[in-house]
Amino acid sequence: MLHDNRTSLIESSATRCRHVFEVVRVSTACFLFRIEIITLFRSISLFSQQKHLIMDEEYDVILLGTGLLVKLLIHTGVTRYLEFKCIEGSYVYKNGTAEKVPADQSEALKSPLMGLFEKRRFGNLLNWVKDYDEKNPKTQNDIPPNTRMVDAFKKYDLSQDTMDFTGHALALHSDDDYLEKPALESIKRIQLYLASLARYGKSPYLYPLYGLGELPQAFARLSAIYGGTYMLDKPVDEIVFENGVVIGVRSGDQTARCKAVICDPSYVPDKVKKVGRVIRAICLLRHPVKVRGDTKPASCQIIIPQKQVQRHNDIYVCCMGQTTMVTPKDWYVALVSTTVETNNPEEEIKPGLALLEPIYQKFVTVTDLHEPIEDGTASKLFISSSYDATSHFETTCLDILDVFCRYTGQPFDFSNITRGLDAEDSLNGAQ
């Protein structure tokens, strides 16, 4: 099955942009998960004869409960059209097994990830991170914000394994480059994880009921309120320029005129550069993912830190079931993804696939990662980056904010978010 990407033409009106732009990256290129799964189960005999599920840049990802995307969704008011479910578990891979990620001192004391003395050291680190204030030296324990993260870990005498799951499963870094960067970024990432977990309990992650296809539907409704028009499954034959500046988009003999175009790299292959590749495997299962103990989570995220499997980039496993309304009863769908590092991409995701065995059906795709060559301020053609391998929306949101800044000429001001996380229209059903 091949999905056509959806194109959004954003007018230059700052007022309209404020309401619909912040998550245009999401609304124009999300994996239509519910539709996809329904079609998969209706056509399973057909798919058994095919090697690949063909898709554009539309994949399954989850949201951090108090992360950037949730804040943007609440700001736009689109959450009045959405319901969310808390993902049942957050896990990290160690020695071939998925272990629950400890997020406080009591969980650390019970975790098989660490030895007895290491548990206490890790608990002390979490308490330090939780109280850390970059403006208050009394909370910093002689670790100022510009200290390298590796030195912060050494201060608490953490083992390599503990550093791995802290940096990758809590701070959600995809590689080890963060160790040489200022600790403040990682501290804020861990604080975000802990705040999300404290809010929703089971895990820090949320997922929209009926799948990510609900996001573009909700934005279509919100866009209509402000005079926007969605044209679905409309072929784009040409992006029209005049004197080097975009003036519209042509489809057949019709041209939609505009003052700016925002699109993903697939529409403008001559204006982007390749920066890597990503492999993704969508797997149909008849059982929940295997984790340590008797727990059988109907939905979960598993992060495989790169050093656990001798790689440079992490492997991500995300699984959904009936509780999130994306599969029939006793069926599960999982996504395994990573950044390609060798000439044998499918071999690279074997550790993730091993956690899913037996797999009823598997669909593998390898796609190129692209970034725009120019920022678009001169041509008024603003191009996003390709989706990376992560199974959460945080990196995508950074891309959204980058496009927003290029489009408006100023960074998005989060102080303008007047609704709180407890707003009447926010995240119904997430508990």
DOMI-609577 format. One record per residue: residue in three letters; z, y, x of N, C-alpha, C, O in turn. Coordinates in steps of 0.001 Angstrom, whole numbers, plus 500000, padded with zeros to 6 digits. Each point is the difference from the previous one (the first is absolute). Example, Ala and Ser with C-alpha at 12.3 -4.5 7.8 and 13.67 -1.06 7.14 Angstrom:
2
ALA507800494310513190500000501190499110500000501200500900500665499981501036
SER498615501069498614500060501190500820500730501090499230500169501108500509
END
This chain:
431
MET500000498807500847500000501193499153500000501237500878500694500050501016
LEU498547500920498601499907501231500773500393501163499116499382500238498963
HIS501662500497501454500432501178499259499371501234500618500026500168501219
ASP499412500690497957499531501284500498501195500924500169500881500045499142
ASN499151500694501968501057500996500171499853501097498960498902500257499506
ARG502217500393500163499989501108499053500034501308500772500801500169500920
THR498330500749498703499940501285500695500646501080499163499734500103498802
SER501111500703501813500603501144499316499452501281500605500067500197501214
LEU499394500671497949499545501306500450501087501004499657500289500238498827
ILE500314500350502203501136500896499790499528501445500059499467500439501019
GLU500725500298497901499608501394499978500916500809500898501079499540500373
SER498496501660499971500762500801500953501215500664499381500807500590500718
SER499344499328497976501152500612499340501299499435500542500247498799499891
ALA500582502050500691501260499535500585500935499458498931500776499080500260
THR499155501486498540500881499540498930499692498568499624500899499162499922
ARG497828500557499846499621498641499631500240499045501153500433498865499797
CYS499288501590501403500215499165501178501464499599500109500303498858500347
ARG500603502060499364501424499717500148500417498822499139500872499222500387
HIS498508500642498442500420498958499072499369498645500297500629498968499767
VAL498140501014500741499319498710500101499634499594501410499614498852500221
PHE500491502048500740499478499661501320500912499104500805499528499138500741
GLU501799501055499124500914499377500949499766498507500155500189499461501090
VAL499410499869497862499794498568500118498575499610499663499754498901499503
VAL499300502001500766498602499658499730499565498811500844499135499224499595
ARG501478500638501594499670498858500859500355498693499299499296498998500123
VAL501817501036499138500419498814499275499118499774498784499547498884499747
SER500211502193499497499313499836498730498533499649500169499386499481499068
THR500034500789502101498582499719500172499713498710500727498854499551500006
ALA502149499827500614499674498815500792501072498933499943500262499344501008
CYS500370500463497836501021498964499870499369498673499599498978499965499315
PHE501623498984501107499572498663499594500351499805498534501171500092499630
LEU497832499638499527500249499817498577500572498605499793499307499064499601
PHE501977500838500685500635498701500187500016499177498722499665498815500027
ARG500717501787498860500097499225498765498631499473499594499863498825499658
ILE499112502043500378498654499588499622499511498900500926499382499027499567
GLU500910501149501737499551499028500986500599498626499734499289498995500027
ILE502003500957499717500666498718499823499554499322498711499777498789499983
ILE500091501989498924499516499413498755498640499353500220499749498885499543
THR499372501830501166498669499466500267500076498763500882499255499040499801
LEU501656500985501184500147498845500881500365498750499208499421498934500205
PHE501546501206498888500459498821499284498994499552498944499944498816499668
ARG499272502098499810498965499608499049498829499320500704499269499218499392
SER500560501091501905498812499528500710500349499124501186499249499956500973
ILE501881499342498967500476499279501169499012498935500450499866499752501199
SER499434499611497856499038498976500392498833500610500761499447499376500906
LEU500177501855498722498925500684500709500436500376501404499240499841500955
PHE502007500667499176500467500443501303500175498846500972499910500193501212
SER500338498620498276500199498875500906498741499684500790500059499281500997
GLN498793501252498566498751499748500695499637501144500947498972499941500674
GLN501869501103499381499684501150500825500959500092501173501139499539499925
LYS498390501061501158500822500107501198500850501261500001501091500011500570
HIS498424501048498799500683501283500129500101500700498656499167499819499112
LEU501876500983500770500127500943498897499550501343500537500638500543500902
ILE498280500008498568499410501218500552500595501204499295499974500090498772
MET500560500831502010500641501175499423499678501211500853499621499874501164
ASP500533501289498249499992501215500785501413500235500498500786499056500082
GLU499558502186500253501316500286500560501042500074498895500517501078499705
GLU499797497773499676500923499969498880500903498794500176499570498866499787
TYR501701501369500607500869498893500353501386500212499429500369501101499592
ASP500395497804500390501315500008499387501051500526500967500131499493501114
VAL500614501513498469501080500552500805501174500336499093499845500097498783
ILE501343500083501822501202500302499243500539501360500416499524500594500967
LEU501475499899498297500510501346500205501457499942500432500775499204499469
LEU499605501637501496501412500179500318500648500812498889499450501010499561
GLY501726498547499984500618500572498811500255501493500053499923500670498970
THR500381499874502210500182501449500129499022500561501024500271501021500632
GLY498589498308499529499017500397500998499109501137499546500183500573498926
LEU498838499742501929499126501140499750499211499852498708499892500952499226
LEU499552497855500533499162499839498817500803500173498722499531500637499057
VAL501675498804500900500831500151498806500291501480499742499955500457498857
LYS500343500286502211500256501437499832498768500713499453500111500861499128
LEU498714498777501388498771500639499537499681499610498559499553500832499210
LEU500677497904500454499752499561498628500898500743499019499552500425498935
ILE501712499729501429500932500718499133499595501464499889500064500584498918
HIS499520500010502196499599501404499997498826500244499055499970501008499294
THR499070498080500690498831500197499147500299499739498533499255500452499130
GLY501834498820500578500312499671498612499286498761499502500112499659498822
VAL499152499653502050499225498844499562500890498806499666499548499060499346
THR501714500963501094500880498857499751500312499818498521500517498955499605
ARG499178502046499573500206499829498554499067498929499434500242499472498914
TYR498699500212501821499043498990499545500189498662500710499202499084499800
LEU501831500785501021500158498813500840501378499379499839500971500686499680
GLU499101498009500546501271499298500114500000499225501304498969499479500423
PHE502198500447500215500097499358501300501011498861499970500918499973499180
LYS498885499096501731500911498873500163500450499945501451499203500200500917
CYS502075499530499281500514499871501359499566498659500589500174498955499372
ILE499264501079501829499644498765500700501292499242500322501000500610500376
GLU498978498072499478501241499229500029500564499756501391501174499652500126
GLY498034500517500913500554499726501319499218500644501122498779500136499926
SER501943500263501127499402500540501216500410499083501147501189499806500254
TYR497821499631500436500276498973500998499319500326501321499036500763500058
VAL501494498635500999499414500136501324499867498604500605500831499125499758
TYR498136500684501013499663498686500566500702499800501335499979500874500866
LYS500647497953499288500592499637501285499929498490500174500484499241499161
ASN498906500338501941499906498576500345499426499160498858500490498907499715
GLY498469501614499638499303499231498977500601500052498617499497499336499094
THR501580501440500707500679500066498704500121501452499538500177500909500811
ALA499724499294497875500191501328499421501482500198499696500573499283499179
GLU500045501693501486501425500287499833500177501320499259499218500932500191
LYS501806499150498963500268501245499282500373501105500980500758499774500943
VAL498706501418498830500295501133500871501385500544499665500211500449498873
PRO500741499528502060501326500571499724499925501518499990499370500600500871
ALA501269500016498152499886501451499865501348500705500006500050501221499851
ASP501042498045500317501308500627500158500874499063500832499580498902500367
GLN501636501546499922500849499238500909500406498653499402500092499009500724
SER500151500943497972500408498739499381498868498980500035500238498820500258
GLU498523501626499483498859499089500079499753499563501433499616498859500254
ALA500605502051500675499801499657501408500940498878500427499612499128500778
LEU501620500889498720500975498976500372499614498617499482500424498988500559
LYS498768500962498368499581498722499425498636499548500509499601498860499764
SER499688502008500923498610499721500356499882498994501143500715500109500996
PRO498377498901498866499745499064501101499094500591501075499685499329500984
LEU499893501928498834499122500632500980500716500306501309499361500157501040
MET501983499929498907500752500454501166501232499140500228500510499351499087
GLY499952500664502151501259499355500323501177500867499576499809501125499538
LEU501409498358500617501199500665499498500180501396500584500190500958499251
PHE499753499174502072500237501303500618498831500952499748500192501210499881
GLU498591498234500039498829500827499720500078500596498597499544501121499776
LYS501029498139499284500138500499498631500845501266499960499682500941499273
ARG501385499082501500500863501180500018499272501185500633500115501131499527
ARG499141498604501539499254501087500641498934500561499057499801501213499927
PHE499518497893499353498979500450499049500633500794498859499454501015499569
GLY501695498525499943500705500737498952500389501396500452499921500954499226
ASN500500499168502028500340501321500541498770500897500067500082501199499734
LEU498769498210500624498757500779500032499653500521498609499638501167499847
LEU500469497971499131499677500423498639500915501130499540499540500959499379
ASN501743498932500920500929501062499615499653501311500691500091501070499399
TRP499509498839501870499592501205500740498755500624499383499939501214499807
VAL499065497951499883498761500508499400500282500638498645499471501066499685
LYS501363498276499519500284500485498647500614501400500028499702500825499137
ASP501151499445501850500707501285500069499284501029500868500448501144500085
TYR498462498482500553499357500867500993499440501265499355499310499944498982
ASP500999501191501629499490501299499551499493500734501235500769500300500913
GLU497941499985499107499416500623501190500589501378500292499898500483501128
LYS500716500157497878500570501332500193501493499971500292500614501042500233
ASN499967497766499755501443499879500221500266499055501171500000498783499814
PRO500225501750501383500218499149501181501162499031499851500026498968500670
LYS500936501339498465501154499118499831499603498648499411500732499022500150
THR498119500915499184499554498741499387499097499191500926499597498890499653
GLN500082501652501516498936499412500816500479499016501063499186499297500599
ASN502107500643499639500549499056500982499307500140501357499640499008500634
ASP500181502234499796499382500308501297498566499488500110499519499715501097
ILE499803500171497763498580499620499986499243501106499273499792499902498791
PRO499791501150501918499285501100499346498657499541499446499499498947500393
PRO499910501830498698498772499580499309498830499667500916499169499162499648
ASN500746501475501520498852499759500880500200498813500937499150499744500853
THR501949499531499007500234498793500797498971498934499641499654499844498829
ARG499857499428502159499077498904499700500713498940499158501188499737500187
MET498068499662498887500617499005499124500490498797500791501018499404499648
VAL498280500233501408500438498860500797501359500282500633500808499085500164
ASP499452502176500194501295500362500578501097499996498935501154499687500290
ALA498476500664498475500972499932498905500416498552499755501178499715499784
PHE497853499374500251500327498578499852500915499528501133500949499251499772
LYS498754501194501441500808499586501149501433500507499877500944499345500442
LYS499202501825498954501337500563499801500875499047499192501208499911500221
TYR498166499375498835500741499048499165499857498567500500500460499058499354
ASP498899500787501803499923498702500683499392498919499106500510498881499931
LEU498392501464499385499354499055499092499075499058500763499409500377501012
SER500473498398498494499085499029500598498563500338499623499757500826499120
GLN499289498528501555498588500255499719499641499616498568499260500730499340
ASP501248498141500165499699499573498627500513501008498978499317500294499019
THR501883500235501207500565500978499065499208501300500043499764500622498964
MET499828499788502226499145501180500114498698499794499242499495500921499356
ASP499962497863500722498728499709499333500101500169498493499199500720499404
PHE501790498617499963500017500083498541500503501357499515499683500409498883
THR501101500300501942500415501350499617498805500949500014499799500768499059
GLY499417499176502001498859500903500126498856499677499068499273500897499574
HIS500556497815500098498830499592499222500309499734498530499166500291499143
ALA502010499163500543500323499674498610500803501096499309499986500087498773
LEU500717500755501993500750501115499412499262501325500187499791500740499038
ALA499816499555502199499276501251500259498518499883499659499304501012499925
LEU500208497770499869498619499731499574498956500506500995498927500451499601
HIS501385499473501685498985500255501016499110498767500113500474498874499849
SER498249501335500413499068498870500064499806499471501417499438498921500186
ASP501025501835500819499943499535501386501195500578500747500865500630499391
ASP499190499163501921501173500412500781499854501366500660500826500371500835
ASP498157500370498812499821501324500602501173500927499682500282500928500758
TYR500397498822498130501105500870499576501158500001500991500784500949500033
LEU499333497999500774501137499886500917500033501130501018501072500391500461
GLU497759500135499893499925501072500987499974501384499359499889501006500700
LYS500211499049497985499961501278499286501416500441499636500928499193500054
PRO499253502092499570501330500476499617500610499162498887499312499588499066
ALA501984500166501045500693499115499062500042500567498584500138499243499039
LEU499747502072500818500175500620498689499035499435498961500391499781498854
GLU498349499977501532499027499463499047500452498643499475499962499757498794
SER500463499363502098500450498671499575501277500084499174500173499247499042
ILE500715501658501323501238500182499234499678500397498563500580499458499059
LYS498504501480500773499628500433498651499335498867499219500205499873498793
ARG499010499315501885499354498870499331501040498986499516499903499488498884
ILE501085500229501956501040499048499600500850500587498881500392499283499080
GLN499896502011500989500752500651498925499243499911498678500607499793498949
LEU498074500361501101499177499869498799500090498586499438500141499818498791
TYR499780499193502076500107498603499574501355499753499339500071499404498925
LEU501004501055501719501345499774499475500210500721498675500640499464499095
ALA498820501757500786500131500745498745499248499306498874500482499949498868
SER498339499517501438499221499282498988500723498737499566500032499674498813
LEU500545499616502141500729498778499683501246500308499173500307499287499044
ALA500409501774501324501213500362499270499684500363498552500818499785499106
ARG497995500763500671499646500430498653499637498826499100500364499987498824
TYR498915499015501722499469498945499142500622498628500230499747499081499221
GLY501062500754501827500832498812500125499346498786500617500339499638501127
LYS498735499717498183499426498749500492499216500202501287500130499224500947
SER499063501814499081499202500327501178499629501473499906500209500616498955
PRO499246499965502113499637501418499936498621500248499398499563501148499918
TYR499742497788499657498603500138499607499816499944498485500721499295499294
LEU498293501468500227499618500010498591498540499600499861499213500101500940
TYR500447499438497850498614499644499713499735500317498536500829499672499151
PRO498037500960500523499722500326498595499707498746499182499221499144500418
LEU501408500756498412499720498872499120498518499968499650499387501040499757
TYR500052497776500221498583499733499738499106500349501187498776499931499888
GLY501815500442501241499205500176501205499613501430500300500212500907499196
LEU499209499273501993499634501337500456498861500606499199499749501201500095
GLY499556497985499114498975500550499118500567500992499005499261500812499443
GLU502060499131500323500632500961499099500000501413500581499997500976499250
LEU500006499142502084500036501330500613498749500820499687500130501123499514
PRO498660498362500743498829500810499644499891500250498501499518501055499587
GLN500929497980499581499985500237498558500917501163499636499636500867499206
ALA501564499140501386500951501067499704499471501351500462500178501008499317
PHE499173499012501841499466501270500489498791500462499202499753501200499885
ALA499497497862499567498896500397499124500542500729498779499427500997499559
ARG501675498505499896500609500646498834500570501366500371499826500974499267
LEU500861499091501885500573501272500427498906501009500330500109501180499667
SER498841498348500987498894500884500358499352500604498759499612501169499999
ALA500273498021498936499377500491498769500777501169499410499415500908499409
ILE501913499068500753500826501090499474499616501328500647500027501047499354
TYR499615498897501936499658501219500735498491500216500097499534500761500847
GLY499707498572498289498568500249499937499169499191500960498806500263500150
GLY501790498755500510499247499168500932499191498938499276500316499635498868
THR498638499868501787499145498957499429499879498846500979499709500207501178
TYR500513498586498342499823498794500808498687499339499607499739499785498816
MET499440499893502168498768499259499754500108498676500747499860499961501223
LEU500387498958498048500219498701500616498685499243500167499089500108499179
ASP500840499132501895498840499152500271498709500814500018498960499534499535
LYS501110501670500996498841500886500076499462499961501424500730500356500926
PRO498033499230499288499475499934501371499867501387500614499608500953499327
VAL500719499152501945499849501253500739498797499853500922500043499242500968
ASP498890501480498732498767499892500779499959500971501169499363499728501018
GLU501322501409498835499923501000501067501110501031499834500310500429498888
ILE500278499959502235500868501176500013499128501172500423499451500009501102
VAL500426500967498027499022501078500175500615501151500793501091500477499686
PHE498187499961501351500438501118500834499009501153499895498818499805499714
GLU501686501385500521499157501192500083500548500873501121501134500474499935
ASN498045499732501097500432500752501184501246499392500637500888500712500468
GLY499158497955499539501106499304500647501273499912499194501008499487500487
VAL498966501010498274501187499980499144499699499168498756498939500150499395
VAL501982498981500226499786499138498850499943500826498715500788500926499810
ILE498269498725499311499893500714498722500025499052498808500035500448498854
GLY499948498228501407500039499084498871499747498568500403499835499679501177
VAL500137499458497807499745498572500183498909499592499018500083500295498808
ARG498888499020501707498880499587499151500117498532499633500268499149500848
SER499526500570497867499928498637499491498744499901499147499937500551498902
GLY499064498738501618498727499954499299499357501374499991499845500623501051
ASP499778499858497757499403501332499897501009501044499554499626501112499625
GLN501663498531500415501054500935499622500817500387501225500262499169500870
THR500138502097499193500831500488501097501239500683499438499905500939499209
ALA501252498579501209501261500649499637500310501024501081500262499635501146
ARG499710501631498498500212501065500981501497500265500170500781499877499056
CYS499592500484502155501410500219500291500129500866501243499014500294500677
LYS502214500108499611500270500819501179500556499183501158500090500493501124
ALA500284498259498606500505499123501057499914498565499518500043499738498798
VAL499835499335502136499977498573499690501058499310500855500110500248501200
ILE500661498884498160500980499178500705499585498547499792499808499570498863
CYS500052499679502211499513498627499859500560499130501115500581500494500966
ASP499230498193498880500398499098501072498793499745500914498883500386499657
PRO501321498977501490498921499877500995498765499246499530498927500182500575
SER501188498974498392498854499186499595498839500840499475498859499536500000
TYR501410501691499554498940500849499467499223500735501083498872500434499766
VAL501714499711501409499388500828501051500084499288501352500696500474500898
PRO498609498397499261500112499234501249499557500768501238500399499659501114
ASP498773501385498704499530500772501150500978501094500412499765500696500988
LYS501323499464498274500961501061500305501384499456500349500986500736499992
VAL499073497972500312501270499378500384499795499171501264498872499686500379
LYS502231499970500259499949499162501196500868498762499790501030500052499328
LYS498537498847501254500756498756499895501155500023500988499815500316501176
VAL501393499344498337501179500019500869500701498643500050501049499871500630
GLY498387499126498718500617498680500022499531499165498827499080500381499276
ARG501573498458500540499688499113498881501296499445499415501018499901500686
VAL498923499740498037501139499401499307499542498716499328498930499958499392
ILE501877499000500718499741498768499263501006499893498869501185500280500180
ARG498333499311498649500860499796498836499637498672499348498823499669499852
ALA502188499583499764499793498743499280500758500063498684501224500132499992
ILE498059499776498897500623499918498683500135498523499655499012499266499986
CYS502211500303499739500282498578499791500591499769498615500931500694499591
LEU498526498334499694500555499577498723500937498825500236499648499044500692
LEU501552501033498729501024498981500207500496499467498665499903500672498973
ARG500626498116501054500659499431498825501507499929500198500690499287499271
HIS499827501447501709501420499951500342500400501321500636499138500699500534
PRO502143499670499429500444501213500698499978499804501510499931498871500487
VAL500126502223500243499996499941501459501297499370500501501075500240499450
LYS498806498956501592501176499342500571500778500977500885499448500585500932
VAL501838499580498763500899500795500830501239499154500278500179498938499405
ARG500673501536501500501190499217500345500939499872498795500163500941499224
GLY500445497891500636500965499777498934499342499549498711498844499578499984
ASP501920500520498932499531499542498694499286501090499214499520499750498894
THR500405501453501660499359501111499293498509499738499824499321499556500926
LYS500182500726497870498573499870499715499507501309499382499837500091498783
PRO499927500920502050499626501311499463498637499970499322499028499484500551
ALA500915501078498243498724500085499289499111501083500580498792500011499761
SER501801500905501004499236501038500691500747500347501280501231500016500018
CYS498035500258501042500672500300501262499030500614500997498781499911499849
GLN501790500710501169499241500430501169500604499332501223501221499945500147
ILE497919499547500732500436499398501256499263500704501134498775500113499977
ILE501973500354501009499398500611501180500192499054501183501109499540500271
ILE497798500181500421500044499149501191499867500912501216498890500412500336
PRO502230499915500336499924500889501168499078499432501070499951498790500220
GLN499324502096500436498946499568500918500505499121501132499300499075500411
LYS501896501185500104500489499203501129500375498580499588500058499104500842
GLN500196500688497864500316498652499537498799499069500123500151498782500099
VAL498654501806499894498778499182500073499091500461501141498793499754499984
GLN501805500920501010499286500428501206498751500820499674498897499689500448
ARG501306501365498761498904500890499632500381501446500303501128500289500402
HIS497914500612499398500278501428500158500304500655498658500668501034499954
ASN498842498368498939500204500555498663500691498991499093499846498790500163
ASP500918501729498876500705499146499048499036499322499034498861500432499821
ILE501628498493499560499298499331498900500819500243498735501228499917500023
TYR498087500383498876500676500317498740499663498950498945498849499587499860
VAL502177499991499402499823499059498892500638500623498766501171500378500021
CYS498059499724498915500497500570498746499648499033498875498847499588499880
CYS502128500046499297499760499011498944500481500533498655501062500617499911
MET498147499142499044500338500408498638499851498814499052499246499063500263
GLY501496501001498620499924498941499001500054500556498594499643501154499763
GLN500804498022499307499993500386498592500954501157499708499755500772499074
THR501326499365501697500982501049499712499414501400500134500499500941499384
THR498446499205501415499330501295500116498750500072499128499222500949500097
MET500591498045499054498919499981499007498607499999500634499073500616499474
VAL500787498694501651498675499946500622499426498592500045498844499819500382
THR501948499175499233499500498628499970500545499287498769500999500435499428
PRO498359498474500157500576499158498947501256499292500506500319500055501188
LYS500375499291497917501210499266500362499675498910501020498986499309499898
ASP501903500557501089499896498975501042498820500216500943499588499074500699
TRP499870502130499326498986500366500988500523501174500818500761500829499502
TYR498822499228501750500383501097500889498770500417500801499104499196500254
VAL500873502062500133498911500478500844500613500722501193500884500841499839
ALA498645498828501349500554500568501230498893500622500835498855499547499981
LEU501505501488500743499076500667500917500573499915501406501149500381500227
VAL498064499126500712500377499951501412499035500902500757498785499872499846
SER501741501042500975499119500955500673500539500367501371501203499939500254
THR497881500442500620500376500511501319498809500699500626498868499864499536
THR501400500881501516498939500634500784499382498964500931500715499282500699
VAL497971500643499309499297498992500802500108500342501484499789501144500405
GLU500542497844500398500138500195501442499093499089500817499823500226501198
THR499594498743498177499187499031500733498676499779499273499716500643498990
ASN499484498441501540498734499642499365500157498894498962499014499537499427
ASN502222500041500332500271498961499003501071500513499040501148499561500070
PRO498495501367499031500998500664499152500831499051499149501207500198499862
GLU498167498768499562500754499128499100501094499240500740501034499673499417
GLU498744500047501850501031499340500799501227500903500149501122499512500131
GLU498660501806499849501082500958500210500990500041498844501162500353500203
ILE498406499292498587500904500064498844500599498640499656500638499854498958
LYS499167499160501896500537498664499720501512499981499780500462499279499116
PRO500338501487501653501449499995499728500328500444498580500920499466499380
GLY498334501511500101500220500439498627499542498969498992500682499755499005
LEU498168499638501243499488498977499086500917498782499962500134499351498962
ALA500499500337502176500889498838500055501185500155499053500520499007499491
LEU499912502234500268501110500241499075499604499749498553500867499861499137
LEU497833500080500588499509499876498629499581498581499633499736499726498830
GLU500199499386502122499501498649499734500848499271498955501219500168499961
PRO498123499007499177498550499802499888499331501139499232500556500519499031
ILE498250499861501410499239501085499382498950499403499067499199499162500412
TYR500811501273498330499054499465499018498580500487500280499048499221499945
GLN500817502052500351498690500577500306500201501215500885500992500716499868
LYS498064499515501034500136501082500978498686500754500108498928499396500024
PHE501163501943500040498824500860500142500250500954501161500939500794499957
VAL498241499136501064500227500757501237498921501064500169498814499733499808
THR501610501468500551499056501073500326500425500658501307501191500116500290
VAL497835500307500485500241500795501205499232501302499832498782499986499822
THR501918501130500232499369501297499766500254500934501175501000499880500708
ASP498080501046499480500141500996501059500935501122499557500054500350498821
LEU500673500203502135500821501185499766499239501223500487499466500003501109
HIS500484501034498065499267501209500364500886501235499869500933500036499198
GLU498756500958501599500628501313499909498911501060499997498941499791500592
PRO501295501349498753498980501054499983499798500608501383500944500114500782
ILE497822500272499510499685500637501280500429501461499990500468500520501013
GLU499373500150497833500357501410499868501051500165498914500179499120499158
ASP500516502019500865501075500207499025499497500456498634500759499976499032
GLY497980500437500868499415500348498710500191501435499560499496500388498947
THR501215500406501826500260501374499563498727500841499960499902500929499198
ALA499129498762501651498749500765500010499030499497498936499377500801499303
SER500489497881500568499023499420499070500550499823498591499234499779499062
LYS502090500316500774500676499745498722499844498550499547500118499693498814
LEU499618499426502142499986498558499747501233499416500684500061499925501228
PHE500908499669497981501276499532500530500070498480499863499995499460498894
ILE500069499868502244499924498540500037501363499436500378500627500453500957
SER499818498564498291501256499330500326499748498945501072498855499736500366
SER502211499673500127499892498870500921500003498702499203500401499983498836
SER499156498938501784500029498692499350501438499528499840500892500430500731
TYR499323498678498299501310499374499862500300499158501233499149499239500460
ASP502067500897500075500372499160501139500579498680499496499907499691498812
ALA500687499537502086500454498656499640501352499974499304500391498959499472
THR500337502158500510501343499988499429499960499703498509499033500338499316
SER502024499028500185500059499644498581500904500943499218500436499667498898
HIS499849501504501661500733501037499278499186501290500072499076500103500807
PHE501256500870498367499166501190499837500346501146500956499382501061499917
GLU501579498759500981500463501137500786498907500572500904499847501219500081
THR499394497922500598498944500520500870498874500624499182499391500982500425
THR500332498451498405498978500574499129500415501388499527499168500901499905
CYS502123499271499799500484501308499560499853501050501097499690501157499715
LEU500528498449501522499792500942501103498543500442500049499700501152500313
ASP499399497919499375498579500345499949499719500953498839499230500950500144
ILE501398498794498702499857500897498849500433501416500377499306500976499715
LEU501850499113500928500536501312500363499120500691501034499883501226499999
ASP499497497993500882499082500572500982498768500589499309499571501107500325
VAL499860498144498716498844500512499258500392501236499198499241500967499931
PHE501944499002499464500485501153499243500071501245500883499585501086499595
CYS500941498741501607500131501127500919498630500534500405499796501213500062
ARG499266497882500214498653500440500368499317500709498838499274500973500201
TYR500959498538498580499339500557498818500557501373499632499241500927499718
THR502075499200500285500625501244499547500272500981501134500208501189499762
GLY499791498304501484500299500863501129501473500131500296500390500763500885
GLN500440498504498387501439500055500247500624498651499655499501499299499121
PRO501586500328501562500627498703499725500645499978498627500375501040499457
PHE499748497766499991500663499851498706501482500312500154500650499510500923
ASP499876501298498182501393500430500056500829499144499048499933500163498782
PHE500850498922501788500791499105499161501126500733499271500584499455499063
SER499725501762501351501018500763499271499498500412498624500785500412499146
ASN497891499476500635499440500320498687500216498883498987499726500172498813
ILE500765498684501656500247498889499083501265500310499213501111499887500519
THR498709500501498234501131500433499178500644498849499253501186500057499677
ARG498036498886500040500584498839499337500747499164501020499567499869501145
GLY501545499569498442500741499108500874499665498553499705499261499704499061
LEU501281499400501736499755498578499791500630499492498720499685498899499549
ASP501204501891499857500617499605498740499373500725498815500567500019498907
ALA498252500581501314499332500709498914499698499048498856499855498793500195
GLU500054501766498616499833499182498800498758499131500067499984498882499486
ASP498961501646501160498741499263500001499799499183501265498879499563500264
SER502178500212500539499784499357501292500320498523499991501088499595499589
LEU497973499606500859500215498618500403500720499164498964500964499304500317
ASN498572500759498446500601499191498947499890498526500340498959499532500460
GLY502112499751499313499976498557500180500139499531501419499825498810500262
ALA500486502079500682500046499587501399501242499201500337500021499291501007
GLN501002500806498183501234499299500351499833498496499880500943499252500258
END
